[in-house]
Amino acid sequence: MTLRRSITISPMKRIRFPLCLAFGALVLGCSVESFASVPVITSASTTTATPNVPFDYQITTTTFTATGLPPGLSIDARTGIISGTPTTYGRSEVTITATNADGVAISNVTIDIQATFAGWQQLKFSESELADPDISGDLASPAGDGIPNLLKYALNLDPHAPETIRLPEAEVVSSDDVDYLTLSFSRLKSATGIALLPQVSSDLVEWHSDSAQVATVSVTDNPDGETQDVVVQSTTPLSTATKQFMRLRVTRL
């Protein structure tokens, strides 16, 4: 008697019992009949990565190609392993094609390259700069523009260049003939490990960030795929406040 069961075989994976493999079907006892099986991709459809950190993703089936890979990653056509070191942030929609003698299977995987402050530091600073907290530390400002590195990470700014023109901007916006104070800024979408808190105050002493006092007006993805433009607004009309201030606070989680 010949027993056949469908299984998923990972390339290079050790199998501890006798088997014969015929296009993805397991046949115990090595009594094999010739039959066809178009390859099936069963890998996860979403995965994450971090810039400057080695990455690999195992595709499970036969002969492989991939299009749309982010910079720094490549595919091994024999093993189906996508590997490398990502060099940028963002989300990539990758098309994977697996081929054997009986057909072609196509699947998609989303590679979400997430940012961490440590990874951002690795991308932006040399080894000697990383060893000097006065250059690469959270509160350091190597460009001399007074903007700390942690804020530049959050806003996707260059730590070595003056970037004051790209700081959050406050302005008065009218809605239904009522004036409100708003704050606009651009943030790194994939930034992790931090919290961005738009805050409002009437005296520069007590600051508030709850939804009862600060409302999100809009969040818009930018064409670069890495950043979002955010607009927030004080919920208190300027006509009822003698003074009003807004700021963006960035803290580590």
C-alpha positions in Angstrom: 0.0 0.0 0.0 1.3 3.4 -0.9 0.3 6.4 1.5 0.4 9.9 0.2 0.0 13.0 2.4 0.5 16.6 1.3 3.1 18.5 3.3 5.1 21.7 3.1 8.9 21.1 2.7 11.3 23.8 3.6 14.5 23.7 1.5 17.5 22.4 3.5 15.3 21.1 6.3 16.3 17.7 7.7 13.7 14.9 7.5 14.2 12.0 9.9 12.1 9.2 8.2 12.5 7.6 4.7 10.7 9.5 2.0 10.5 10.3 -1.6 9.5 13.8 -2.7 7.5 14.2 -5.9 6.6 17.9 -6.5 5.7 18.6 -2.9 3.9 15.3 -1.9 5.3 13.0 0.7 5.3 9.3 -0.1 6.2 6.9 2.7 8.2 3.8 1.8 9.4 5.4 -1.4 6.8 3.7 -3.5 6.2 6.5 -6.0 3.8 7.0 -8.8 4.4 9.8 -11.2 1.9 12.7 -10.6 1.9 16.4 -11.1 1.7 19.2 -8.5 1.9 22.9 -9.2 4.0 24.5 -6.5 2.1 26.2 -3.7 3.6 29.1 -1.7 2.7 28.9 2.0 5.0 31.5 3.6 3.6 34.4 5.7 2.2 37.2 3.6 3.5 40.0 5.9 6.9 40.4 7.6 9.0 43.1 9.2 12.6 44.3 9.0 14.9 47.0 10.4 17.4 49.1 8.5 21.1 48.0 9.0 20.0 44.7 10.6 20.4 41.4 8.7 17.1 40.0 7.4 15.9 36.7 6.0 12.5 35.4 4.9 12.0 31.7 3.9 9.7 30.9 0.9 8.5 27.3 0.9 8.4 25.6 -2.5 10.6 25.0 -5.7 12.5 27.5 -8.0 12.1 31.1 -7.0 12.1 34.7 -8.3 11.0 37.9 -6.5 10.3 41.4 -7.9 9.8 44.6 -5.9 12.4 43.8 -3.2 13.5 46.8 -1.1 17.1 47.9 -1.5 19.6 45.6 0.2 17.6 42.4 -0.2 17.8 39.6 -2.8 16.4 36.2 -3.3 18.3 32.9 -3.6 16.6 31.2 -6.6 17.4 27.7 -5.3 16.5 27.9 -1.6 13.8 30.6 -1.8 15.4 32.6 1.0 15.1 36.4 0.8 18.1 37.9 2.7 20.3 40.9 3.0 20.5 44.1 5.0 17.8 46.7 4.3 19.2 50.1 3.7 16.0 52.2 3.9 12.6 52.4 5.6 9.1 51.8 4.3 6.7 49.1 3.0 7.4 47.0 -0.1 4.9 44.9 -1.9 7.0 41.9 -3.3 5.8 39.5 -5.9 7.1 35.9 -5.5 7.1 33.4 -8.3 7.8 29.7 -7.8 8.2 27.4 -10.8 8.6 23.7 -11.3 8.0 21.3 -14.3 4.3 21.4 -13.8 3.5 25.0 -13.4 3.9 28.4 -11.8 2.6 29.8 -8.5 2.6 33.5 -7.7 2.1 35.0 -4.3 2.7 38.4 -2.7 4.5 39.3 0.5 4.6 42.7 2.3 8.0 43.5 3.8 7.5 46.3 6.3 10.9 47.8 7.1 10.5 49.4 10.5 12.7 52.1 12.0 14.3 52.0 15.5 16.3 54.8 17.0 19.4 52.4 17.3 19.0 51.5 13.6 18.7 55.1 12.6 21.9 55.9 14.5 23.7 53.1 12.7 22.6 54.5 9.4 23.4 58.1 10.2 26.6 58.0 12.2 30.1 56.5 11.8 31.6 54.1 14.3 33.6 56.9 16.0 30.4 59.1 16.1 28.4 56.2 17.6 31.0 56.0 20.4 30.5 59.7 21.3 27.1 60.4 22.9 27.8 64.1 22.4 27.4 63.4 18.7 25.0 60.5 18.4 23.1 60.5 21.7 19.4 61.2 22.1 19.8 64.9 23.1 22.9 65.7 21.0 22.7 68.1 18.1 25.7 67.5 15.9 24.5 70.0 13.2 24.5 72.8 15.8 20.8 73.7 15.0 19.5 72.9 18.5 17.4 70.0 17.3 18.2 66.8 19.3 18.8 63.6 17.5 15.7 61.9 18.9 13.5 64.6 17.4 15.3 64.3 14.1 14.7 60.6 14.1 11.0 61.2 14.7 10.7 63.7 11.9 13.0 62.0 9.5 15.6 64.9 9.5 19.3 64.8 8.8 21.3 64.9 12.0 24.3 66.4 10.3 22.5 69.3 8.5 20.6 72.3 9.9 16.9 71.5 9.5 15.1 74.3 11.3 12.9 75.1 8.3 11.4 71.5 8.6 10.3 71.8 12.2 6.6 71.7 13.2 4.8 74.9 12.3 1.9 76.5 14.2 -0.7 78.7 12.4 -4.2 79.9 12.9 -6.9 78.2 10.8 -10.5 79.3 10.4 -13.3 76.8 10.5 -16.9 77.9 10.1 -15.7 81.5 11.0 -14.1 80.2 14.2 -10.3 80.5 14.6 -8.2 77.6 16.0 -4.5 77.2 16.6 -3.1 74.3 14.6 0.3 72.5 14.5 1.6 70.8 11.3 4.6 68.4 11.1 6.0 65.5 9.0 6.9 62.3 10.8 8.7 59.0 9.9 5.8 56.5 9.5 7.8 53.4 10.5 9.5 54.9 13.6 9.1 52.7 16.6 10.1 53.0 20.2 8.9 56.6 20.6 5.8 58.6 21.2 4.9 61.8 19.5 2.6 64.0 21.6 1.1 67.2 20.2 0.4 69.4 23.2 -1.5 72.6 23.9 -1.0 75.1 26.8 -2.3 78.5 27.9 0.7 79.4 30.1 3.7 77.3 28.9 3.6 75.5 32.3 0.8 73.0 32.1 0.6 71.1 28.8 -2.3 68.9 27.6 -2.3 66.2 24.9 -5.7 64.4 25.6 -8.2 64.2 22.8 -10.5 66.6 24.6 -7.9 69.4 24.0 -6.0 68.3 20.9 -7.8 66.9 17.8 -6.2 65.3 14.7 -7.3 67.2 11.6 -5.5 65.0 9.0 -2.8 62.4 8.4 -1.5 62.2 4.8 1.0 59.7 3.4 3.7 61.4 1.3 5.0 60.1 -2.1 8.3 59.2 -0.6 6.6 56.3 1.1 8.5 57.0 4.3 6.8 60.0 5.9 3.3 61.3 6.8 2.1 64.9 7.1 0.1 65.4 10.2 -2.1 68.4 11.2 -3.5 68.7 14.7 -5.6 71.4 16.2 -6.5 72.8 19.6 -10.1 72.2 20.4 -10.4 75.6 22.1 -11.3 78.5 19.9 -8.9 81.4 20.1 -11.8 83.7 20.9 -12.2 82.0 24.2 -8.5 81.8 25.1 -6.3 84.8 26.0 -3.2 82.9 25.2 -2.5 79.6 23.5 0.6 77.7 22.6 1.2 74.3 20.9 4.3 72.1 20.7 5.3 68.5 19.7 6.8 66.4 22.4 8.9 63.3 21.5 9.7 60.7 24.2 11.1 57.2 24.3 8.7 54.4 25.1 
